[in-house]
Amino acid sequence: MSRRGDVCSLTGGQTSSVTTTLDPNRLGAAESSWRTVLLATGAVLGVTLLVAIGVAVVLTSAPQPRALLPEVVAAGLAVHSLGCLGALCAVIKATGVTARSLGVTRPSWRLLHLAWQVPATIVAAVGMQALVAALIAGGEVTGGRRLDTAIHGAQPGVLVVAVLAIAVLTPLWEELYFRGLLQARITQRWGTLAAVIATAGIFAAVHGYLIFVPYYLVLGFALSGLRVFHRSLWGALVLHVTVNSIASAVLVTSLR
């Protein structure tokens, strides 16, 4: 009999007992199912749609929408991250997926490899993006400044909340979904290599503009690879938080 705890019990949820055998090399995939992945996908898409509708309603009903745009967009980022995290926790609890199967296990000394893995990934991702931009766009990347334009002028408090959402909450829910649920399920069905490729590709595809696909592909492969290398979610989460924190710092600097 093994003790099973779900990932959301980290904030006070209940645990239950089941009999299960987990192979750490299989990422705990035995407890994943397509039903869970589909429910999680629907939950995330539902939250995204609701937030988008909410932002649109607020802006269209305001007498001066442009004046409210920075606060509404910044608040929308925070609400979206919290909503996705909450929705995933609800799905995880409802389907009985355990923390261990998601990769939320006790950290090991293996995480020390992140000292070189994180900077190597950043250099590789930025280098690939710069190379592709130079070949395709003549070194000029457009479209990447729309977010800082949208939130320029936001109140400091709202901006801080938005930055925390981007740097911490977004990596948390994205890693739970992409590396915790999706990669584990694909690993169970088609193996580790297929899971890494598919998850990295999907991760890149859902992240923004076409010009940034090279960057997100490298990052996606690194995140999925770290999930396998560390046999837990921690390595991918640390990398994701680091990258988003750097992006947030650049964003804040550009607003000055």
Summary of the structure (lengths in Angstrom):
residues: 256
radius of gyration: 19.1
end to end distance: 57.3
largest distance: 61.7
contacts: 807
relative contact order: 0.15
helix: 78%
strand: 3%
